[in-house]
Amino acid sequence: MLLEILTPEKKLFSGDVQGVQLPGIDGLFEVLDKHAPLVSALSAGQVKVLNKSAAAETYAIQGGFVEVINNKTTVLVEGVL
């Protein structure tokens, strides 16, 4: 799955990943490879990128939105903490 994490100023992450864990308004949720289409609001919290290797990257965000379509996940965040 292609993942992009974008702020108004710059691109934080772009790459092929296994999945991503996101802070939804009602709690954490995960988007994995070949996920169904989705649009959701995000609250402040941690975005955890699940790389194909064992390592994971984490970003602290202020909130935003996520869109999943055609095996591409785009995370638009207001800012990073």
Buried (B, 14 or more C-beta within 10 A) or exposed (E): BEBBBBBEEEEBBEEEBBBBBBBEEEEEBEBBEEBEEEEBEBBBBEBBBBBEEEEBBEBEBBBBEBBBEEEEBBBBBEEBE
